[in-house]
Amino acid sequence: MSLMAASGSYPGVAGFPGSTTTGYRNAPGYTGSLADGTGTTVTSSTTYNHLDFPGGLSIGTSGSPVTSVTFSGCRFHGGSQQSLVQLHGDGITFSYCSVEPAVSAPPVTYANSYEYGIQGDGGYSTSIGALTVQYCDIWGFGDAISTTGSTQAKPHVFQYNWIHDAAADGGIYHTDGIGDLASGTTYDSYVVISGNTIMSAGNTQGIAYEGGASPGNFDHFQVTNNLISGWGYSLNVYGGSGGSTAYMDISGNTFSTLLLPVYGPLYNSAGLSGYSAPWQWRNNRWYVPPGAAWGHPAYSGYYWLPGTTSSASPSLDEVAAGLAGLSDYAG
C-alpha cells in the first residue's frame, strides 16, 4: 500500500453530512415538534411526516409486507438491544429521519443501545426490495443499517447520511455502519453508498459487505465521495466466505485519521489489484485533521493506492511506510 500526494490544497471536510444537514430537525417543514406515532399501522402507498416512534417500528410484517412507503422527518428511538426499525416490503424510503438510542447524547452504553437501526437482512423475518435512506442521522447502535437483496431492479441507495457514535459493544456486538451482515449467505448488487459521513469507534466495519454467497457475490457497487473514519476496518467490500467482488467503483472517498481503526483502514486490500476494469479505485485520499489519532498533517490530501504491501489487511503503520518519495497521482 502507498499514499501519494494530491496536487493543490486539500479542501478539508466541508460539505460532508453532519448535525446541520441530517435528521428530523433538519427536515423540510419541521416546526419544532413531532406528533406521536405510537400505534401506527403502516399501510402501502403512504407518506408519514414528522412522527415520533418511541420503541421503534415494524414496517409491515412478514405476512403482510408493504410497498411504496416514505418516512420524512421522523424519529425512531429506543434501547434494550432490540431491532429498532424492521423492514417488510418494497419501495421504502427514509428521508431526514433520526434513529437514536435511549439517551439524549453520546457516549452510549450497551444497556442503552439498540442492536439494529434499520434491518432488512432476514433477521426477525425482515426482507426488503427497493430501499432509499438519505439525509438520516443514525447513532447509538450495534449495527446502523443491515440489509440484503439489492438488485438492479430494486436497488439499495444510501446517501448523505450521518452515521456516528456507535454504542459500546458490551462484548456482544460486532459494531458496523452500513452493510450486509448475513455474510456468506446472501447476494447484493447495484448498491449505492455515496456522500455519507461514516465515522465512529467500533470493532468491525464502517462499510461492511463481508462476503456474499457464491456464485455472484457482490456486484455493481458504487462507494463514492464518503467520509470514513474509525471502526475495526473502515471499509470492507471484499472477503468472507464468498470472497470475490466485481464491477466496483470505489472513488472520491476521504479516509480521515481522526479516529484510529482497530485493525486497519481497508479489509483485504491485497486482493484489489486482481480485478480488471470496470473495477475502479480512484481519487481516494487521506485527511489528517488537528488532533487526529494517527498521521502527520502533511499526509492530508495524499492519494491512497492499496495493494502494494505484503499484508492482506494493512495496518496504519504499513500505510505510513509507503509515504516516502511519492509524486502526485489521481488513481
N, C-alpha and C positions, 0 to 999 in steps of 0.2 A: 504494500500500500504506500502511496505517497500523496503529499499535498503540493499543489502548485499555485504560485501567487497569481491572483487575478489582477489585471490592469485596472487603473482607476481607483477611486476611493470606494470603500465598502459602504453601502447605504445603511447599515445597521438593521434594526428590526422594525422600523416604522412601517405601518401598514399591515402587520400581522394581527390576527384576531386577538382580542382580549376583553377586558371588563367593559369597555365602552362601545363595543360593536356586537356583542353576543348576548344571548339570554333574554328572558321575558321583559326585563326592564328596558331593553333597547328595541323592543318590538314596535313596529308601526302601530300607532293608535293606542299605546299603553297610557292609561290615565293616572297611574299611581297605585292601583289596587287590582286584585284578581277576584273573580267570582269563585265560589266554592263548587268544585266539580265532583264532590263526593257522591257516589251512587250513580254516576253517569254510565249508561249502557251505550257503547259506541255503535253507531249504525253506518252503513255504507253511504258513499256519496255525500259526506257531511264534513264541514269545516268547524273546528272547535277553537274559539278565540278567547284568550285571556282568562283561562281557567286554572284553578289550583287543585292539584290532585295529591292530597296527603296520603301516604301509604302506597303511592304508585297507581298503576292502571293496567288491566288486561285489555288489550285492543283486539276485540273479537275473541273467539275461543277456537280450540282445535276442531270442534264440531260445527261451529258457525263462524267461519272466517269472514272478514270484511274487506271491501275494496274501495279505493278512491277516497281515502280519509286524510285530512290535513289537520295538524295541531299547530296553531300560530300563537306565539306569546304565552305559552302555558308553562306551568311549573309542576314537576313531579318530584316528590321528596319523601324520604323515609330511611330507616335503618334496618336493624335486625337481620343483616346479612342476606336479604332476600333479592329476588329478581324484581327490579322496580317497574320496568315497562316491558311487558311481554307482547310480542307481535304474533298475530294470527291473521294473515291476509296478504293483500297485494295492493300496490299503489299507495303506500303510506308515506306521508311527508311530515317532518318536524322542522319548523322554521322559527327561529328566535325563541326556542324553548330552553328551560333550565332543568337539569337533572341533578339533584342535590341530596346530601346525607341528612342525618337527624340533628345536625348542629348548624349554626349560622355562619361559621367561618372555619377555615383550616387552622391547625392540623386536625385530621380526622382519625380517631381511634378505630380499631377493628370493631369494637362494640357499637359504635355509632354509624357504621358504614352500611352500604348495600353492596351485594356481590356483583350483580349485573345492572348496568344502567339501562341500556336498550338491548333486548335479547331476542334474536330470531335464528338461533343456531341448532334448534332441535330440542334443547333443554326445556323442561316444563311443557313439552309438546308444541313448542313455538315453531313457526315457519313464516317465511316472508318472500314475496315475489319482488316487485319493484319497490325500492326504498330510497328516499332522499332525506338526509339530515344536514341542515345548513344553518349557520349563524347560531348554533346552540352552545351553551355553557354547561359543561359536564365535569363534576368533581366529586371527591369523596367515595370513590368506587373501589371495588376489587378489579373489575373489568368494565371499561366505559361502554363499549359497543361490541357485541359479539353476534355476528350474523353469517349466514352461509346461503348459497344458492343463487348468487348473482349471475345473470346471463345477458347476452346481447339484447334480447327482447325485454328483459326485466332487470335492469342494472341496479347496483347499489352505488349511490353517489353521496360522498361525504365531503362537504366543502365549507370553508370559512368558519369552522368550529373552534372553540377554545376548550381543550381537554387538558386538565391540570389537577394538581394536588390530590393524587390518589390516596386512599386510606392506608393506614398501617396494615400489613398483611396478616397479622395475628398468627403467623406460622401456618396459615391455611391458603391464602390467596396466591395465585400466580398473577401478579399485577400486570395488566395490559391496557393499552389505549383502544385503538380500532383494530379489529381483526376477525378472523375465523378461527375459533379456538377448538373446534372439533377436529383436531389435527389428524391427518391420515385417513379420514373417512369421508371427506367432502370435496367438492369441486366449485371453484369460483372463477368467473370470467367477467370482463368488461366492468371492473371495479374502478371507480374514480375516487382518489383521495387527494384533494387539491386545496391549497390555500389555507390550511389549518395550522393552529398552534397546538403541538402535542408535546407537552413538557411536564415532567413530574419525576420525582424519585419513584423507583419501582424495582421489581425483581425479575420481570420478564421483558416484554417488548412494547414500545410505543406504537408501532405499526406491526401487527402480529399475525401474519399469514404463515403458519408454521409447517405447512406440508400437506398438500392435497392428496386426494385419492388417485390412484393410477387406474386407467390411463388418463391423461389430460392434465391433472394437477391445476396449477394456477396459470391463467392465460389472459392476455389483453388487460393489463393493469396500467393505470396512469397514477403515478405517485409524484406529484409535481407541486413546486412552489410552497412547500410546507416549512414551518419552523419546528425542528425536532431537537429535544434535549432530554438527557437523563435515561431512566429505565434500567433494565438489565442489559439488553441490547436495544439500542434506539430504533433500529429498523430491521425487520425480517420479512422478506417476501420470497424466501427460499428455504428449503430444508424440510425436516420432518420425514415421515415415512415415505411420502411420495417423492419428494426430493428435487423435482425439476420444475422450472418455470420457463415461459416463453412469451414473446410479444409484450415485453415490459418497457415502459417509459418511466424512468426514474430521473427526473431532471428539475433543475432550478430550485432544489431544496437547500435550506440553510440548517447546518448542524451546529447548534450552539453548545459551547462547553461550560455554560453557566452551571449546569448540573452534571455530575460525573456519572456515566453509566457504570453499573456494577461490573460488567464483563468487557464491554467494548461498544463501539458505535454501530457496528454492522455485523449481522449474523451471516456466516458462510461467505465472506467476500471472495475467497479464493475461487469459488465456483462461478463468479460472474463473468470472467473472461472466456468461459467456454461457450457462450451464446453468440450466435451471429445475428445480423440485422433481421428483424427490427428490434432486437434488444438494444436499449439505449440508456447509457449512464452519461448525462451531460450537465455541465454547469452546476454541479453540487458543490457548495462551498462551506467553509468554516466561519463561525463568528465567535470571537473571544471577547465578551464584554468585561467591563470592570468588575472585579470580584469573582471572576469565573473560577470554578473548581479545578480547571486544568487549562494549561496552554498559555503561551505568551501572547500579549495583544498583537504582536506582529503577525501572528497566524491568521488574524481576521481577513477574510476575503480570499484565502488560499483555496484554489480548486482541489478537490479530493478525487484521486484516481485509485479506487480499491483494487485488490487482487494482485499486488506486487510484493506481498510478504509471504513468508512460508506458512503463516498461520491462517487457518480457515476462518477464525473468528478473532481478528486482531485487536489487541488492547490499544488504549490511547498511547502507551509508550511506543508501541510499534508504529502507530500513525506518526508520532513525532519524529521517529527515526528517519522518515523519508523527506524531511524538510530541507536538508542542506542542498544548495546549488540548484534550485529549481527555477524554471522560467514560466512565463505566462502560458496558460493552457485552458481552453474552454471546454474540453472534453468532447 
